[in-house]
């Protein structure tokens, strides 16, 4: 097994914990330490060939005496910069079979955000955060869960085609392959989950967001940066300005409305329980193929939240006569200014985010609503006597 660990943790002695995990690729944002009880204990399986990497002396001294050179060769380090070249011939994502996150929902968002314009490997999220809506696996059962998941991967013999978005199957069993053309057809119309020995991998919809800058001299619009793929939401707001944001919305090129508000949240069903919900948006099941448009403190009270089909292209434009600029952010990061005449075009991404579920998408989601949001919790009404 090849283990990829974040570069900033290279000097930590806790990497002795990885010495027994030897089957398929795992990527994690945080190290497994002996103190938290996840110090190895996994069965040894097939070793993959990998390039030799010399570990720091401080780390080697902490490794168990039974650690083999082959094990050390399978321990590698990564940094966010490794994911900044998504169009290269052999992206890192193509070499990863499984992602393990130790943290909360922010860790899942961070991890998914590393894979821009490329396939995202399945994510197995363990809850060590403060909310844990997406991280449904208990860390106390990490060894048991990983044994089971890695065993499935070994038995099913995962090949080069990773779990990917499909127009006919958004939920796929862990360890199964999908047709080669699947990632080229996201425009999903249905969503499903398939059980495989207690686990499911469900494809979560992402949004592809492209900024277009207006050239003041010609009035032409040109793409600015590469598209941003978001799992939760795109937010366009007034930023530091004291004025309301002035935005125009278009659906498939047709004018929809003008927004005079603090801003807009364009969310996925996964993001419907985040910023959009706080702004008054609806809670939407993650298997519903839709885009959410939620105004933030609109000046006109008749401007209500709405759901749009996932097949459309939504355009948010700052009018040329707007009093101020607007600001856009992607999953709470990478804030960019939108000047008068600029716009953001949003559509469903071809690259969804597959997450491993404990039971299935619906049961895990309902449990998260109750556990994390305490949804509709109240004292039970007493009967008449």
C-alpha positions as CSV (number, residue, x, y, z in Angstrom):
1,X,0.0,0.0,0.0
2,X,1.2,3.5,-0.8
3,X,0.4,6.2,1.8
4,X,0.5,9.9,0.9
5,X,0.9,12.2,3.9
6,X,0.7,16.0,4.0
7,X,4.2,17.6,3.6
8,X,3.9,19.8,6.6
9,X,3.7,16.7,8.8
10,X,6.9,15.2,7.5
11,X,8.9,15.6,10.7
12,X,6.2,14.2,13.0
13,X,7.1,10.8,14.6
14,X,3.5,9.7,14.4
15,X,4.1,8.3,11.0
16,X,5.2,5.1,12.7
17,X,1.4,4.6,12.8
18,X,1.3,3.9,9.1
19,X,3.7,1.0,9.1
20,X,1.1,-1.7,9.0
21,X,-1.3,-0.3,6.4
22,X,-0.2,-2.0,3.2
23,X,-2.8,-2.5,0.5
24,X,-4.2,0.4,-1.5
25,X,-3.7,4.1,-1.8
26,X,-4.8,6.3,1.1
27,X,-4.5,10.1,1.4
28,X,-5.1,11.9,4.7
29,X,-4.9,15.5,5.8
30,X,-3.8,14.6,9.4
31,X,-1.4,12.0,10.7
32,X,-2.6,8.9,12.7
33,X,-1.0,9.1,16.1
34,X,-0.5,6.5,18.8
35,X,-2.2,8.8,21.3
36,X,-5.5,8.7,19.4
37,X,-5.6,4.9,19.2
38,X,-5.0,4.6,15.4
39,X,-1.5,3.2,15.6
40,X,-1.6,0.5,13.0
41,X,-2.8,-3.0,13.4
42,X,-3.9,-3.6,9.8
43,X,-3.2,-6.9,8.0
44,X,-0.3,-6.9,5.5
45,X,-1.4,-7.5,1.9
46,X,0.0,-6.8,-1.5
47,X,2.9,-4.3,-1.9
48,X,2.9,-2.0,-4.9
49,X,6.2,-0.9,-6.5
50,X,7.1,2.7,-5.7
51,X,10.0,5.0,-5.8
52,X,12.3,4.9,-2.8
53,X,12.1,7.9,-0.5
54,X,14.6,8.6,2.3
55,X,12.8,9.6,5.5
56,X,14.3,12.1,8.0
57,X,16.4,10.5,10.7
58,X,14.1,11.8,13.4
59,X,11.2,9.9,11.8
60,X,13.2,6.7,11.2
61,X,14.1,6.5,14.9
62,X,10.5,6.5,15.8
63,X,9.5,3.7,13.5
64,X,9.0,0.2,14.9
65,X,12.0,-2.2,14.6
66,X,9.9,-4.5,12.3
67,X,9.4,-1.8,9.7
68,X,10.8,-3.0,6.4
69,X,12.4,-0.9,3.7
70,X,9.5,-1.8,1.4
71,X,7.2,-0.2,3.9
72,X,9.3,3.0,4.0
73,X,9.3,3.0,0.2
74,X,5.5,3.2,0.3
75,X,5.4,6.3,2.5
76,X,5.2,9.5,0.5
77,X,4.4,13.1,1.1
78,X,2.3,15.6,-0.8
79,X,1.6,19.3,-0.8
80,X,-1.2,21.4,-2.2
81,X,1.1,22.4,-5.0
82,X,1.0,18.8,-6.3
83,X,-2.6,19.4,-7.3
84,X,-2.1,22.7,-9.1
85,X,-1.5,21.1,-12.5
86,X,-4.7,19.2,-13.2
87,X,-4.2,19.1,-16.9
88,X,-0.9,17.3,-16.9
89,X,-0.8,13.9,-18.5
90,X,-0.6,11.8,-15.3
91,X,-2.4,13.7,-12.5
92,X,-1.9,12.6,-8.9
93,X,-5.7,11.8,-8.6
94,X,-5.3,9.0,-11.1
95,X,-3.0,7.2,-8.7
96,X,-5.3,7.4,-5.6
97,X,-7.9,4.7,-4.8
98,X,-9.2,6.1,-1.5
99,X,-9.0,9.3,0.5
100,X,-9.2,9.1,4.3
101,X,-10.0,12.4,6.1
102,X,-9.7,12.9,9.8
103,X,-11.5,16.1,10.8
104,X,-14.8,17.7,10.1
105,X,-16.8,19.0,7.2
106,X,-14.2,21.6,6.5
107,X,-11.6,18.8,6.0
108,X,-13.9,17.1,3.4
109,X,-14.3,20.5,1.6
110,X,-10.6,21.1,1.7
111,X,-9.8,17.7,0.3
112,X,-12.4,17.9,-2.5
113,X,-11.1,21.3,-3.4
114,X,-7.6,19.9,-4.1
115,X,-9.1,18.0,-7.1
116,X,-10.0,20.7,-9.6
117,X,-11.1,19.7,-13.1
118,X,-10.1,16.1,-12.4
119,X,-11.7,13.0,-11.0
120,X,-12.1,12.8,-7.3
121,X,-11.3,9.5,-5.6
122,X,-13.8,8.2,-3.0
123,X,-13.6,10.0,0.3
124,X,-13.9,8.1,3.6
125,X,-14.6,10.8,6.2
126,X,-13.9,10.2,9.9
127,X,-15.4,12.7,12.4
128,X,-12.9,14.7,14.5
129,X,-14.5,18.1,13.9
130,X,-17.1,20.2,15.6
131,X,-20.1,19.4,13.3
132,X,-19.6,16.3,11.3
133,X,-22.5,16.5,8.9
134,X,-20.5,15.0,6.1
135,X,-18.1,13.0,8.3
136,X,-20.4,10.2,9.2
137,X,-17.8,7.6,10.4
138,X,-16.8,7.5,14.1
139,X,-13.1,7.8,14.6
140,X,-13.2,5.4,17.6
141,X,-14.1,2.7,15.0
142,X,-11.4,3.8,12.5
143,X,-9.4,0.5,12.5
144,X,-12.4,-1.6,12.1
145,X,-13.8,0.5,9.3
146,X,-10.5,0.8,7.4
147,X,-10.0,-3.0,7.6
148,X,-13.4,-3.5,6.1
149,X,-13.0,-0.9,3.4
150,X,-9.5,-1.9,2.4
151,X,-10.6,-5.5,2.3
152,X,-13.4,-4.6,-0.2
153,X,-10.9,-2.8,-2.3
154,X,-8.6,-5.8,-2.3
155,X,-11.3,-8.3,-3.1
156,X,-12.8,-6.3,-5.9
157,X,-9.4,-5.5,-7.5
158,X,-10.0,-1.9,-8.4
159,X,-8.6,-1.1,-11.8
160,X,-7.5,2.2,-13.4
161,X,-11.0,3.6,-13.9
162,X,-11.9,5.2,-10.6
163,X,-15.4,5.9,-9.2
164,X,-16.6,8.8,-11.2
165,X,-19.6,10.9,-12.1
166,X,-22.2,9.2,-14.3
167,X,-25.3,10.5,-16.0
168,X,-27.1,7.3,-15.1
169,X,-25.5,6.4,-11.8
170,X,-24.5,9.0,-9.2
171,X,-24.2,6.3,-6.5
172,X,-21.9,3.4,-7.1
173,X,-20.6,0.6,-4.8
174,X,-17.1,0.9,-3.5
175,X,-14.7,-1.3,-5.4
176,X,-16.7,-1.5,-8.6
177,X,-15.6,0.1,-11.9
178,X,-17.6,2.4,-14.0
179,X,-17.7,2.8,-17.8
180,X,-14.8,4.8,-19.2
181,X,-17.2,7.5,-20.7
182,X,-19.0,8.1,-17.4
183,X,-16.9,11.1,-16.4
184,X,-17.8,12.9,-19.7
185,X,-21.5,12.8,-19.0
186,X,-22.4,14.4,-15.7
187,X,-25.8,15.9,-16.7
188,X,-27.5,13.5,-14.4
189,X,-31.2,12.8,-14.4
190,X,-31.4,10.1,-11.7
191,X,-29.4,9.2,-8.6
192,X,-29.1,5.9,-6.9
193,X,-27.2,4.0,-4.2
194,X,-26.0,0.5,-4.4
195,X,-25.1,-1.5,-1.3
196,X,-21.9,-3.4,-1.1
197,X,-21.2,-5.3,2.2
198,X,-22.4,-2.4,4.3
199,X,-20.9,0.5,2.4
200,X,-22.0,2.7,-0.5
201,X,-20.1,5.3,-2.5
202,X,-22.4,8.2,-3.5
203,X,-21.5,10.8,-6.0
204,X,-22.1,14.3,-4.6
205,X,-22.9,17.0,-7.2
206,X,-20.3,19.8,-7.6
207,X,-20.6,23.2,-9.5
208,X,-18.1,24.4,-12.1
209,X,-17.8,28.2,-11.8
210,X,-16.0,30.3,-14.4
211,X,-15.3,34.0,-13.9
212,X,-15.4,36.2,-17.0
213,X,-13.7,39.6,-17.0
214,X,-14.9,42.4,-19.3
215,X,-12.2,44.2,-21.3
216,X,-13.0,47.9,-20.7
217,X,-11.5,48.8,-24.1
218,X,-13.5,46.4,-26.2
219,X,-16.4,45.3,-24.0
220,X,-15.6,41.7,-24.7
221,X,-15.7,39.0,-22.0
222,X,-12.7,36.7,-21.5
223,X,-12.3,33.7,-19.1
224,X,-10.4,34.6,-15.9
225,X,-8.5,31.8,-14.3
226,X,-9.4,28.2,-14.5
227,X,-12.9,27.1,-13.5
228,X,-13.5,26.5,-9.8
229,X,-15.3,23.3,-8.7
230,X,-17.2,23.7,-5.5
231,X,-18.9,21.1,-3.3
232,X,-21.0,23.4,-1.1
233,X,-21.6,26.8,-2.7
234,X,-20.6,29.8,-4.7
235,X,-21.3,33.1,-2.9
236,X,-21.5,36.5,-4.7
237,X,-21.8,39.4,-2.2
238,X,-21.1,43.1,-1.6
239,X,-17.8,42.5,0.1
240,X,-16.5,45.5,2.0
241,X,-18.9,47.9,0.2
242,X,-21.6,49.7,2.2
243,X,-23.9,49.4,-0.8
244,X,-26.2,46.5,-1.7
245,X,-24.9,44.2,-4.3
246,X,-26.5,44.8,-7.7
247,X,-26.6,41.5,-9.7
248,X,-28.5,40.2,-12.7
249,X,-29.3,36.6,-13.1
250,X,-29.7,34.7,-16.4
251,X,-30.8,31.1,-16.9
252,X,-29.5,29.5,-20.1
253,X,-29.0,33.0,-21.5
254,X,-32.5,34.2,-20.6
255,X,-32.9,37.0,-18.1
256,X,-34.4,35.8,-14.8
257,X,-34.3,38.7,-12.3
258,X,-32.2,41.5,-10.8
259,X,-31.0,41.0,-7.3
260,X,-30.7,43.9,-4.9
261,X,-29.4,42.3,-1.7
262,X,-26.4,41.6,0.4
263,X,-25.6,38.8,-2.0
264,X,-26.5,35.5,-3.5
265,X,-25.7,31.9,-2.6
266,X,-25.6,29.4,-5.4
267,X,-25.5,26.1,-3.6
268,X,-25.5,22.3,-4.3
269,X,-27.8,19.9,-2.5
270,X,-24.8,19.1,-0.3
271,X,-24.4,22.8,0.5
272,X,-28.1,23.3,1.2
273,X,-27.5,22.6,4.9
274,X,-24.6,25.2,5.1
275,X,-24.7,29.0,4.2
276,X,-27.8,28.6,2.0
277,X,-29.8,27.3,5.0
278,X,-28.6,30.1,7.2
279,X,-29.8,32.6,4.5
280,X,-33.3,31.0,4.5
281,X,-32.8,28.4,1.8
282,X,-34.5,25.0,1.7
283,X,-32.9,21.7,2.9
284,X,-32.4,19.5,-0.1
285,X,-31.6,15.8,-0.2
286,X,-28.1,15.3,-1.7
287,X,-29.5,12.9,-4.4
288,X,-31.8,15.6,-5.8
289,X,-30.1,16.9,-9.0
290,X,-30.7,20.7,-8.5
291,X,-29.1,24.1,-8.0
292,X,-30.2,26.3,-5.2
293,X,-30.4,30.1,-5.6
294,X,-30.7,31.8,-2.2
295,X,-30.7,35.6,-1.7
296,X,-28.9,37.0,1.3
297,X,-31.0,39.7,3.0
298,X,-32.9,40.8,-0.2
299,X,-34.2,44.4,-0.4
300,X,-37.5,43.0,-1.9
301,X,-39.1,40.5,0.4
302,X,-40.8,38.8,-2.6
303,X,-37.4,37.6,-3.7
304,X,-37.6,34.1,-2.3
305,X,-35.2,31.1,-2.6
306,X,-35.6,28.8,-5.5
307,X,-34.5,25.5,-7.0
308,X,-33.4,25.2,-10.6
309,X,-32.7,22.0,-12.6
310,X,-29.1,20.9,-12.7
311,X,-29.2,20.9,-16.5
312,X,-29.1,24.7,-16.8
313,X,-26.3,27.2,-17.0
314,X,-26.7,30.1,-14.5
315,X,-25.0,33.4,-15.1
316,X,-24.5,36.0,-12.4
317,X,-23.5,39.4,-13.8
318,X,-22.5,42.7,-12.3
319,X,-24.3,45.4,-14.4
320,X,-22.2,48.1,-16.0
321,X,-24.3,50.7,-14.1
322,X,-23.9,49.1,-10.7
323,X,-22.9,51.5,-7.9
324,X,-20.2,49.2,-6.6
325,X,-18.3,46.0,-7.4
326,X,-19.2,42.5,-6.0
327,X,-17.0,39.7,-4.6
328,X,-17.2,36.0,-5.2
329,X,-15.9,33.1,-3.2
330,X,-15.8,29.4,-3.8
331,X,-16.6,27.1,-0.8
332,X,-15.5,29.9,1.5
333,X,-12.1,30.4,-0.2
334,X,-10.3,32.2,-3.1
335,X,-12.2,35.5,-2.8
336,X,-12.2,37.4,-6.1
337,X,-13.6,40.9,-7.0
338,X,-16.1,41.2,-9.8
339,X,-16.0,44.6,-11.4
340,X,-18.8,46.2,-13.4
341,X,-19.4,44.1,-16.5
342,X,-17.9,40.9,-15.1
343,X,-19.8,37.8,-14.6
344,X,-19.7,34.2,-13.2
345,X,-21.1,31.3,-15.1
346,X,-22.2,28.3,-13.1
347,X,-23.1,24.8,-14.2
348,X,-22.9,21.3,-12.9
349,X,-19.3,20.0,-12.9
350,X,-18.4,16.8,-14.7
351,X,-16.4,15.8,-11.7
352,X,-18.5,15.0,-8.6
353,X,-17.3,14.0,-5.2
354,X,-17.8,10.4,-4.2
355,X,-18.2,9.9,-0.5
356,X,-18.4,6.6,1.4
357,X,-21.5,6.2,3.5
358,X,-22.0,4.0,6.5
359,X,-25.4,2.7,5.4
360,X,-26.8,4.7,2.5
361,X,-27.1,8.3,1.4
362,X,-30.6,8.7,2.8
363,X,-30.1,7.1,6.2
364,X,-26.8,8.9,6.8
365,X,-28.3,12.2,5.8
366,X,-31.4,11.8,8.0
367,X,-29.1,10.9,10.9
368,X,-27.0,13.9,10.3
369,X,-30.0,16.2,10.3
370,X,-31.0,14.9,13.7
371,X,-27.6,14.7,15.2
372,X,-26.0,17.9,13.8
373,X,-28.8,20.3,13.1
374,X,-31.3,18.9,15.7
375,X,-33.9,19.4,12.9
376,X,-37.4,19.9,14.2
377,X,-36.6,18.8,17.7
378,X,-39.2,19.8,20.3
379,X,-40.9,18.4,23.3
380,X,-43.6,15.8,22.3
381,X,-47.1,17.1,22.5
382,X,-49.0,15.6,25.4
383,X,-52.2,13.7,24.8
384,X,-55.6,14.8,25.9
385,X,-56.7,13.3,29.2
